[in-house]
Amino acid sequence: MQIQFPQSFFWGAALSSYQSEGGNFNSDWAIWEKEKNLQPAKLASDHYSRFREDFRLASQLRLNCLRLSFEWARIYPSRGVVAEEELAHYKEVIDALLALGIRPLVSLHHFTNPIWFAKSGGWLKSSNIDSFLEYVSKVSSAFKDKIEYWLVFNEPLVYIYNGFLRGNWPPGEHSLSSANKVLDNITACYEAAYQEIKRVYGSCPSKVSFSKHLRSFYPCPRFSFGLNRASASLRDRIFNNSLLERIARSQCMDFIAINYYCKEYVQFAGPLGKECEHNYHQERRNYMGWYVYPQGLYELLLRLKKFNLPIIITENGTAEEKNSDYKEYLFTHLKSIGRAISAGVDVRGYIWWSLIDNFEWDKGFSPRFGLIGIDYTTLERSIRPFALEYAEVASSNKLEI
């Protein structure tokens, strides 16, 4: 059996600046690593210096798009101060991609903030929104003739959940009221950023959205008088639906960008519940301990059809130890996308996380998500075998199953 994808389909991979570039010492994560004695990013994968090599490898893999991010703290090392040399660096980055015929999708915020912004109250203060909008205006003006697709924020609810509820990311809070305040500020900022990019671009083509993390929530099968099911349903409504519906009402979304990785079993622990800690489940887990569930991507794509917007999967991927597991994950998720397209869902592209192995936040360097492996002693790059099979799909627009 063969699945045929649209001729204009985006086949890509993703990167984020802090996780891959190295040397982002003006970002709040650099301070956090020291405070919490975490493995530091330091040089990361040295993509900042080796971006041309990485892009050549992406081209060898027949990718036609790449999702990357700009580091706000590099471009604005101090409030209101633009580092023109860093802006010039990102122009070289984008030009290198375009020269290879690879379309850039650029994220403006991928979890990290400048230290000066964090110290001034960060996203807890609505008065700080203007600083981010200044950055948005500057960057979109500088790249309006080079970049069509913008992702203003990456996974805002993941950022809020880890930074303001769980407290395992900066700024390390455990406050529902703070989380709600940040959500309101980021939502307002996103809508204002959308309008600013549209103003800057005028009649020039622009597509603006944000990457939304989605997860398949299922109740823990342990008997709970229906409480586990209620918690799973609430998590689905809050973490999967609410923000998308809120932004859709504002009509500030040109396409839906989703990141999908796994299934989560939910057990009751208060109304919102928590991830099930019991090993009752027989499904395969990846290196991260995540339940692999490609059917969930199909189910969620069908649900997104109601928004009547094009969809790009801006992250999907896995960390494994065996090539066969990478291949199985990739092909089963592509099959789910093919099924969704056949069911009338307007999916325009698929982007694997990640192009190269990189720094995975509080998990450090041990998880390996890359199409391209990194030897962190020598920083030598090597294409993983499953990536070559991905290249065959990307070059033919066909999946043999």
C-alpha positions as CSV (number, residue, x, y, z in Angstrom):
1,M,0.0,0.0,0.0
2,Q,1.2,3.5,-0.8
3,I,0.3,6.9,0.7
4,Q,0.7,9.9,-1.6
5,F,1.3,13.3,-0.1
6,P,0.5,16.6,-1.8
7,Q,3.1,17.9,-4.2
8,S,3.5,21.1,-2.2
9,F,4.0,19.3,1.1
10,F,6.6,20.6,3.5
11,W,9.1,18.0,4.6
12,G,11.3,19.4,7.3
13,A,13.1,19.2,10.6
14,A,13.3,21.6,13.6
15,L,15.8,23.3,15.7
16,S,15.7,25.9,18.6
17,S,18.4,28.4,19.2
18,Y,19.2,27.8,22.8
19,Q,19.1,24.0,22.4
20,S,21.5,23.9,19.4
21,E,23.5,27.1,19.0
22,G,25.6,27.2,22.1
23,G,26.9,30.3,23.8
24,N,23.5,31.8,24.8
25,F,24.7,33.1,28.1
26,N,22.4,36.2,28.1
27,S,19.3,33.9,28.4
28,D,17.5,33.1,31.6
29,W,18.1,29.4,31.1
30,A,21.9,30.0,31.5
31,I,21.2,31.4,35.0
32,W,18.8,28.6,35.8
33,E,21.3,25.9,35.0
34,K,23.7,27.3,37.5
35,E,21.1,27.9,40.2
36,K,19.8,24.3,40.0
37,N,23.1,22.6,39.3
38,L,21.8,21.2,36.0
39,Q,23.9,20.0,33.1
40,P,24.7,23.3,31.3
41,A,24.1,23.8,27.6
42,K,27.4,25.6,27.1
43,L,28.4,25.0,23.5
44,A,25.3,22.8,22.9
45,S,25.7,21.4,19.3
46,D,27.7,24.4,18.2
47,H,25.1,25.1,15.5
48,Y,25.9,28.8,15.8
49,S,29.2,28.2,14.1
50,R,28.3,25.1,12.1
51,F,24.9,26.1,10.6
52,R,26.2,25.8,7.0
53,E,27.3,22.2,7.6
54,D,24.0,21.3,9.3
55,F,22.0,22.9,6.4
56,R,24.0,21.0,3.8
57,L,23.1,17.8,5.6
58,A,19.5,18.8,5.7
59,S,19.7,19.4,1.9
60,Q,21.2,15.9,1.5
61,L,18.2,14.5,3.3
62,R,16.0,16.2,0.7
63,L,14.2,18.5,3.2
64,N,12.5,21.5,1.8
65,C,11.8,23.4,5.0
66,L,13.5,24.0,8.3
67,R,12.0,25.3,11.5
68,L,14.4,27.3,13.6
69,S,14.3,30.0,16.2
70,F,15.9,33.4,16.8
71,E,17.4,34.0,20.3
72,W,15.8,37.2,21.6
73,A,18.6,37.5,24.2
74,R,21.2,37.6,21.4
75,I,19.4,40.2,19.3
76,Y,18.5,42.3,22.4
77,P,21.3,41.8,25.0
78,S,19.8,44.8,26.9
79,R,16.5,46.5,27.0
80,G,16.1,48.6,23.8
81,V,19.6,47.8,22.6
82,V,19.9,45.9,19.3
83,A,23.0,43.8,18.6
84,E,23.3,44.5,14.9
85,E,26.0,41.8,14.5
86,E,23.6,39.2,15.8
87,L,20.9,40.3,13.4
88,A,23.5,40.1,10.6
89,H,24.3,36.5,11.8
90,Y,20.7,35.4,11.5
91,K,20.5,37.0,8.0
92,E,23.4,34.8,7.1
93,V,21.6,31.8,8.5
94,I,18.4,32.5,6.6
95,D,20.3,33.3,3.4
96,A,22.2,30.0,3.7
97,L,18.9,28.1,3.9
98,L,17.3,30.0,1.0
99,A,20.4,29.3,-1.2
100,L,19.8,25.6,-0.7
101,G,16.1,25.9,-1.6
102,I,15.0,25.3,2.0
103,R,12.1,27.3,3.3
104,P,12.5,28.8,6.8
105,L,9.8,28.7,9.5
106,V,11.0,30.9,12.3
107,S,10.0,30.9,15.9
108,L,10.5,34.1,17.9
109,H,10.2,32.7,21.4
110,H,11.2,29.1,22.2
111,F,11.0,29.0,26.0
112,T,14.0,31.4,26.7
113,N,14.0,35.1,27.7
114,P,16.7,37.7,28.0
115,I,18.1,38.0,31.6
116,W,17.1,41.6,31.7
117,F,13.5,40.7,30.8
118,A,13.3,38.0,33.4
119,K,14.7,40.3,36.1
120,S,12.1,43.0,35.3
121,G,9.3,40.5,36.1
122,G,9.1,38.7,32.7
123,W,5.7,37.6,31.5
124,L,4.1,38.3,34.9
125,K,4.1,42.0,34.0
126,S,1.8,43.2,31.2
127,S,4.1,46.3,31.0
128,N,6.8,44.1,29.6
129,I,4.9,43.1,26.6
130,D,6.1,46.1,24.7
131,S,9.7,44.9,24.9
132,F,8.8,41.7,23.1
133,L,6.7,43.6,20.5
134,E,9.8,45.9,19.9
135,Y,11.8,42.7,19.1
136,V,8.9,41.4,16.9
137,S,8.8,44.6,14.9
138,K,12.6,44.8,14.5
139,V,13.0,41.2,13.3
140,S,10.0,41.1,11.0
141,S,11.0,44.3,9.4
142,A,14.5,42.9,8.8
143,F,13.3,39.7,7.3
144,K,10.1,40.5,5.5
145,D,11.7,39.8,2.1
146,K,13.1,36.4,3.3
147,I,10.6,34.8,5.7
148,E,6.9,34.1,5.1
149,Y,6.1,31.7,8.0
150,W,6.4,33.0,11.6
151,L,5.7,31.2,14.8
152,V,5.5,33.8,17.5
153,F,5.6,31.4,20.5
154,N,6.5,27.8,20.9
155,E,4.2,25.8,23.2
156,P,3.2,28.6,25.5
157,L,1.2,26.3,27.8
158,V,4.3,24.0,28.2
159,Y,6.3,27.1,29.2
160,I,3.7,28.2,31.7
161,Y,3.1,24.7,33.1
162,N,6.8,24.0,33.7
163,G,7.7,27.6,34.8
164,F,4.8,28.6,36.9
165,L,3.0,25.4,38.1
166,R,5.5,22.6,38.3
167,G,8.4,25.0,38.9
168,N,11.1,22.9,37.3
169,W,11.9,25.5,34.6
170,P,12.6,29.2,35.2
171,P,11.3,31.2,37.0
172,G,10.5,28.2,39.2
173,E,7.1,29.2,40.6
174,H,4.3,27.1,41.9
175,S,1.3,29.4,41.6
176,L,-1.9,29.0,39.7
177,S,-2.6,32.7,39.9
178,S,0.8,33.5,38.4
179,A,0.2,30.9,35.7
180,N,-3.1,32.5,34.7
181,K,-1.6,36.0,34.7
182,V,1.2,34.8,32.4
183,L,-1.3,33.1,30.1
184,D,-3.3,36.3,29.8
185,N,-0.2,38.3,29.1
186,I,1.3,35.9,26.5
187,T,-2.1,35.6,24.8
188,A,-2.4,39.4,24.5
189,C,1.2,39.6,23.4
190,Y,0.6,37.0,20.7
191,E,-2.4,38.8,19.3
192,A,-0.5,42.1,19.3
193,A,2.5,40.4,17.6
194,Y,0.3,38.9,14.9
195,Q,-1.1,42.4,14.1
196,E,2.4,43.9,14.1
197,I,3.8,41.4,11.7
198,K,0.8,42.0,9.4
199,R,1.3,45.7,9.6
200,V,5.0,45.4,8.8
201,Y,4.4,43.0,5.9
202,G,1.5,45.0,4.4
203,S,0.7,43.4,1.0
204,C,3.7,41.0,1.2
205,P,2.7,37.4,2.0
206,S,2.9,36.4,5.6
207,K,1.7,33.4,7.6
208,V,1.6,33.8,11.4
209,S,0.8,31.3,14.1
210,F,2.2,29.7,17.3
211,S,3.2,26.1,17.9
212,K,0.7,24.3,20.1
213,H,1.7,21.2,22.0
214,L,-1.0,18.5,21.9
215,R,-1.1,15.2,23.7
216,S,-3.5,12.3,23.8
217,F,-4.9,12.1,27.3
218,Y,-6.3,8.8,28.6
219,P,-7.5,7.9,32.1
220,C,-5.4,5.6,34.1
221,P,-7.2,2.2,34.0
222,R,-7.0,1.8,37.8
223,F,-10.5,1.9,39.4
224,S,-11.2,5.5,40.6
225,F,-15.0,5.9,40.6
226,G,-14.6,7.8,37.3
227,L,-12.2,10.4,38.8
228,N,-9.3,9.5,36.5
229,R,-11.6,9.9,33.4
230,A,-12.8,13.3,34.7
231,S,-9.2,14.4,35.2
232,A,-8.1,13.2,31.7
233,S,-11.1,15.0,30.1
234,L,-10.2,18.2,32.0
235,R,-6.6,18.0,31.0
236,D,-7.6,17.5,27.4
237,R,-9.9,20.6,27.5
238,I,-7.3,22.8,29.2
239,F,-4.1,21.7,27.6
240,N,-5.3,20.7,24.1
241,N,-8.4,22.9,23.3
242,S,-8.7,26.1,25.3
243,L,-5.9,28.2,23.9
244,L,-6.5,27.2,20.3
245,E,-10.1,28.1,20.6
246,R,-9.3,31.4,22.3
247,I,-6.9,32.4,19.6
248,A,-9.2,31.2,16.9
249,R,-11.9,33.5,18.2
250,S,-9.5,36.5,17.8
251,Q,-8.9,35.5,14.1
252,C,-5.2,35.9,14.7
253,M,-4.0,32.6,13.3
254,D,-3.3,31.9,9.6
255,F,-2.6,28.2,10.1
256,I,-2.5,25.7,13.0
257,A,0.9,24.6,14.0
258,I,1.0,21.5,16.3
259,N,3.6,19.6,18.2
260,Y,2.7,16.0,19.0
261,Y,4.8,13.3,20.7
262,C,2.8,10.8,22.8
263,K,0.0,9.6,24.9
264,E,-0.4,10.4,28.6
265,Y,-2.3,8.4,31.2
266,V,-3.9,10.6,33.8
267,Q,-4.7,9.7,37.4
268,F,-6.8,11.8,39.7
269,A,-4.8,14.1,42.1
270,G,-7.2,17.0,42.4
271,P,-9.4,18.0,39.5
272,L,-6.5,18.5,37.0
273,G,-5.0,15.2,37.9
274,K,-1.4,14.2,37.1
275,E,0.5,11.9,34.8
276,C,0.0,8.3,35.9
277,E,3.0,7.0,37.8
278,H,2.0,3.3,37.7
279,N,3.3,1.0,35.1
280,Y,0.0,-0.7,34.2
281,H,0.2,0.0,30.5
282,Q,1.7,-2.3,27.8
283,E,2.3,0.2,25.0
284,R,5.9,0.8,23.9
285,R,7.7,3.7,25.6
286,N,10.6,5.6,24.1
287,Y,13.8,6.6,25.7
288,M,12.1,9.5,27.5
289,G,9.5,7.1,29.0
290,W,6.7,8.5,26.7
291,Y,4.0,6.2,25.5
292,V,4.2,6.0,21.7
293,Y,0.8,6.4,20.2
294,P,0.6,7.4,16.5
295,Q,-3.2,6.8,16.5
296,G,-3.4,9.9,18.7
297,L,-2.0,12.1,16.0
298,Y,-4.7,10.9,13.6
299,E,-7.5,11.5,16.2
300,L,-6.3,15.0,17.1
301,L,-5.9,16.0,13.4
302,L,-9.5,15.0,12.8
303,R,-10.6,17.2,15.8
304,L,-8.7,20.2,14.3
305,K,-10.6,20.0,11.1
306,K,-13.4,22.1,12.7
307,F,-11.1,25.2,12.6
308,N,-11.0,25.2,8.8
309,L,-7.4,26.2,8.7
310,P,-4.3,24.6,7.1
311,I,-2.3,22.5,9.6
312,I,1.5,22.0,9.8
313,I,3.0,19.5,12.2
314,T,5.9,21.7,13.5
315,E,7.3,19.0,15.9
316,N,7.0,15.2,16.0
317,G,9.8,12.9,16.9
318,T,11.4,10.6,19.4
319,A,14.5,9.7,21.3
320,E,15.5,6.0,21.0
321,E,18.4,3.7,21.2
322,K,17.7,1.5,18.1
323,N,17.3,2.7,14.5
324,S,14.3,0.4,14.0
325,D,12.5,2.2,16.8
326,Y,13.1,5.6,15.2
327,K,11.9,4.2,11.8
328,E,8.8,2.6,13.4
329,Y,7.9,5.9,15.1
330,L,8.4,8.0,12.0
331,F,6.5,5.8,9.6
332,T,3.5,5.1,11.9
333,H,3.1,8.8,12.5
334,L,3.4,9.6,8.8
335,K,0.7,6.9,8.2
336,S,-1.6,8.7,10.7
337,I,-1.1,11.9,8.8
338,G,-1.8,10.2,5.5
339,R,-5.1,8.8,6.9
340,A,-6.0,12.3,8.2
341,I,-5.4,13.8,4.7
342,S,-7.5,11.1,3.2
343,A,-10.3,12.1,5.7
344,G,-10.2,15.7,4.4
345,V,-7.9,17.3,6.9
346,D,-5.8,20.0,5.3
347,V,-2.3,19.0,6.5
348,R,0.4,21.0,4.7
349,G,3.6,19.7,6.2
350,Y,5.5,17.5,8.6
351,I,8.6,18.6,10.6
352,W,10.7,16.2,12.6
353,W,12.1,17.2,16.0
354,S,15.0,17.6,15.6
355,L,17.5,18.1,12.8
356,I,20.4,17.4,15.0
357,D,20.9,16.1,18.5
358,N,20.7,18.9,21.0
359,F,20.3,20.1,24.6
360,E,17.0,18.9,25.9
361,W,16.5,21.4,28.8
362,D,16.4,19.8,32.2
363,K,17.1,16.4,30.6
364,G,20.5,17.5,29.3
365,F,22.2,15.9,26.4
366,S,21.3,12.2,26.9
367,P,18.1,12.1,24.8
368,R,18.9,11.8,21.1
369,F,16.1,13.2,18.9
370,G,18.2,14.1,15.8
371,L,18.0,13.0,12.3
372,I,21.7,13.7,12.6
373,G,23.7,12.4,15.5
374,I,26.2,14.5,17.4
375,D,29.4,13.2,19.0
376,Y,29.6,15.7,21.8
377,T,33.4,15.1,22.3
378,T,34.3,16.0,18.7
379,L,31.0,17.7,17.6
380,E,31.2,15.4,14.5
381,R,27.9,15.0,12.7
382,S,26.6,11.7,11.3
383,I,23.3,11.0,9.6
384,R,21.2,8.3,11.3
385,P,20.1,5.4,9.1
386,F,16.3,6.1,9.6
387,A,16.9,9.7,8.4
388,L,17.9,8.3,5.0
389,E,14.6,6.5,4.8
390,Y,12.9,9.8,5.7
391,A,14.8,11.3,2.8
392,E,13.3,8.8,0.4
393,V,9.8,9.8,1.6
394,A,10.6,13.5,1.3
395,S,12.0,13.1,-2.2
396,S,9.2,11.0,-3.6
397,N,6.2,12.4,-1.6
398,K,5.2,8.8,-1.1
399,L,5.2,6.4,1.9
400,E,5.2,2.7,1.2
401,I,3.5,0.8,4.0
